[in-house]
Amino acid sequence: MDDWSHRQPDSSGPPDDAAGARSQGPRPGNPYRIPSRSEEPRGPAPGPPGPAGPVAPPETPPASQLPEAPHVPETAQASGAPQIPDGPHDAWGTPVPQPYTGVPEDDARDHRAEPFHPDVASGQDHPAHQGDTPYPVPSSAHSEGWDRPEHPDGPDGPRRPDLPGSAAGGPGAGGFEYLYSGAGGPDGPQGPQGPYGPGDPASPEPPKRRSRRGLVIGVVAAVVVLALVGGGVSWFVLTRPRPEEALAEYSTAWEERDYERLAAVTTGGDAAAVMTAVDEGLGLESVSVEVGAPTVDGGGGTAPYEVTVGLANASDWGWEGELPLLREDGEWRIAFAPEVAHPELGEGQVLARTAVWGERGHVLAADGTQLDDATGSLQMLVGSLGEATEEDVERLGPAYRVGDTIGVSGLQQTYEERLAGEAATSVLRVDAAAAEDPDALEATEENTLATLDGSDGQDVTTSIDLAVQDAAATAILTADDPAGMVAVRPSTGEILAAVNVPGGFNRAFQGQYPPGSSFKIISYSALLDAGLTGDAAMQCPEEYNPGGWNFVNAGGAGYGEQTMTEAFATSCNTALVAEIIERSSPDALTASAEQFGMNAPMDVGVPTLEPSFPTPDGAVMLGAQSIGQGQVVSSPLHMATVPAAIADGSWRHPVLVADPVRDDLPEPTPIPNAEAIRPMMRAVVTDGTASEAGFQGEVYGKTGSAEFGTAEGEDEELPTHAWMVGYKGDVAFALVVEGGGGGGSVAGPIAARFTNAL
């Protein structure tokens, strides 16, 4: 025990009625320090026991009754003596602590400031008091707590040896020690005026105040424990597996027809094998599952489900069942067995189906004429019927049997499902071995689980206009070489006619040819994008070499200075190549080509060529592809859409089937330069390379002579395909004659016969 707690008051100290004054002098630091509530005071040791007496704090006289402070002469102050701070003082000039206004009045006694003092011997700070006995302070500070008056020399000003009791050994130092010892002072617990009377060894130790800190710590600890326990319980409840998770995974995998994934949340039978057999036996196209809320009893349970399946070439079918649940190793699983897939299935059994087909639909022309028995070019579009093979049955599904009538080419094959209709279907429960021979399956009352009504097939209506088809067929028969021709309606993109000579190959849709000068419609659109106009001047020399290749004109012609329209009409190669290399770029020309449908599939329901325009590499290839040579490949079908785009103002994807209407066609692509190109195309027919072809009426066109093959010598002339593209009214066309020669002289007259017949 520290010896400072037993010091007795010095007889030279101040009288008892001045006990409220600070006796120990300022401590190092702030002499009026107010400890925080978090500081736990260290209590004094008890003094000698005294006679028992009433436990009541002594009355502290009000500040007005305290002796006046001794007068300090001004000379003393001026001479550099320590100054007395401003504010209230006691009779000895010591500042009187002020109330601590930060504590509510009704709780002031619980928040009294606890003054510290320096240990005279050790220089250590110690708490001054602990217990219920109030400090002997002036009444103004007795019940309110103490404020922190600032020392004039700063919060931690110097000691003041001029004041009584302000330093160890000074006047009154011992007299005020009882404030901190709690034993010998007049108002201490065992002092003559203390609540326990004079010191008495037999006197009990004064009762200690119960600290609230322990209560708070206990409450906080209890809350923390409860939180930890509750959190652990919540974590266990929220993270442990639930049957709903397994059910959701099972139903999702079933809907996606991913049976290996489905099997991963099952236990028991071979779920993947059984579910796959059901899928294949019924010919599923879609699955929709709804699982109800599970009922759980301990480690087991069940959940109801409803499933609807879409069957190929049949109406939808569905059933209800239950999913048994089992918890294994803490995880919920579906206890799988065949009856889980369907309630009527047993071990070794599968689902199968038989079908009876109704009347097949027909392929029609635009006017409703049946085309099923068409021949020649139309037959290539319509397609043909034949008997299903094993490969066909595997592709089409269990609704079919070997030998059934199916479409084997053209639109008959593409629209098989629509044309065939829905078969009247019987769903059977059969042994797995019997299901391996579908042709031997027969529906009986015992094995039939469901009977689904069928429906006849629906017709497919094409966009073929038989009048336009006849005009095209008549014209192309005059070609001396193999030829293909396509006509489309610019306002809709509908294919009106497609003809080929000779038959056997649909070159109109599938032939691949360099388009030659007929491609210049696209190249001139790129020049217009670059800022040229129809009356801009262009130079047409006989030759032009951009570095590595010598470009020439047909027949070695050179036209000198021309307008843009004149250069287009005469199909001057050198003028176009020079302007494209100077004003455009590979990317710009590619973008122009793609505006007109190149580098994209042409899905019309039958096989077609995808037109290709690879981005040119270098000036020579840029020049070559600008005149439809190099690596450019197209077909009569695609090239018919190019003049159609100029006629309509938008490029439209071609359409062969009008009903059912397709909803996946690309949006039309506007051609900003269509209006500027129309007079150029008209000039081709009136004053240019097609002026001698014999066109009647207002026809717009462009000729082309596309070289093909490989030259064996520099001066060797390559053979050319003859092209003629154009439009008249709302009919656009493209014609190619393989190896025919000049476009204007060979393809032009054939095209004229066609347009003149419209």
Buried (B, 14 or more C-beta within 10 A) or exposed (E): EBEBBBBBBBEEBBEBBBBBBBBBBBBEEBBBBBBEEEEEBEBBBBBBBBEEEEEEBBEBBEBEEBEEBEEBEEEEEEEEBBBBBEEBBBBBBBBBBBBBEEBEEEEBBEBBBBBBBBBBEEEEBBBBBBBBBBBBBBBBBBBBBBBBBBBEEEEBBEBBEBBBBBBBEBBBBBBBBBBBBBBBBBBBBBBBBBBBBBBBEEBEEBEEEEEEEEEEEEEEEEEEEEEEEEEEEEEEEEEEEBBBEBBEBBBBBBBEBBBEBBBBBBBEBBBBEBBBBBBBBBBBBEBBBEBBEBEBEEEBBBBBBEBEBBBBBBBEBBBEBBBBBBBEEEEBBBBBBBBBBBEBBEEEBBBBBBBEBBEBBBBBBBEEEEBBEBEBBBBBBBBBBBEBEEEBBEEBBBBBBEEBBBBBBBBBBBBBBBBBBBBBBBBBBBEBEBBEEBEEBEBEEEBBBBEBEBBEBBBBBBBBBBEBBEBBBEBBEEBEBBBBBBBBBBBBBBBBBBBBBEEEEBBBBBBEBBBBBBBBBBBBBBBBBBEBEBEBEBBBBBEBEBEEBEBBBBEEBBBEEBBBBBBBBBBBBBBBBBBBBEBBBBEBBBBBBBBBBBEEEBBBBBBBBBBBBBBBEBBBBBBBBBBBBBBBBBBBBBBBBBBBBBBBBBBBBBBBBBBEEBEEEEEBBEBEBBEBBBBBBBBBBBEBBBBEBEBEEEBBBBBBBBBBEEEEEEEEEEEBBBBBBBBBEBBBBBBBBBBBBBBBBBBBBBBBBBBBBB
